[in-house]
Every structure is written in structure tokens, then in C-alpha cells.
Amino acid sequence: MGLFGKREHDENTYEAVKPTLAAKDGKAHVAMLRSYSTWTTTKFHCDENYAREVDAVLSGMQDDGYEIVNVQHAAMSSGTGVGVTTTTTLVMYR
């Protein structure tokens, strides 16, 4: 991972998720992450903030010995205002 420059808040992103992770017991578990992402009108766009935050979580989990089995996401419209989308990311890990 690590395609984007690391920022100080990226460490805090994983620290917010870490207490919710199941113990490493060989079984598959899931973590559901929700974040806001920006809406775009361009044909192709990389949401660097979303990618950086999810990457920080995945990297932190792997550094702590978790195996990432699968990552899925879904974007949903949000009632928070124009130009903002809620993105739900489901991380399956072991």
C-alpha cells in the first residue's frame, strides 16, 4: 500500500479503529468503516483523503499482524450537504 504521502492524522485513523478489532484467533472478522468523501464531476478522480485514511487502517492492521482477506466499499448519498458522499468500507480480516 502506501501510494500516498503519510500524514500525522493517518496514525490517529488506525488508532480509532484498533480498539474495535477482534483478537487474532484464526477466524475471519469484519470491520465496517464509514467516512466522508468528496463528490466530483470529473470522469476519473482519486479521492486522496479517503485512500490515505483507508490505507492507514489497512497498513496498521497488517503491521499488527492481521491478514486482510477482502476490502469492499459502497458510496451512499449523504444528508450532510452538497458535494459530500458517505463511503462505507467493509474490511474482512483474520
MOBEL-V836260 format. One record per helix or strand. SS is the DSSP state (helix for helix, strand for strand). FROM is the first residue (numbers start at 1). TO is the last residue. If there is no record, write none. Layout:
ss = (SS:SS)
from = (FROM:FROM)
to = (TO:TO)
This chain:
ss = (helix:strand:helix:strand:strand)
from = (8:29:48:68:84)
to = (18:38:63:77:93)
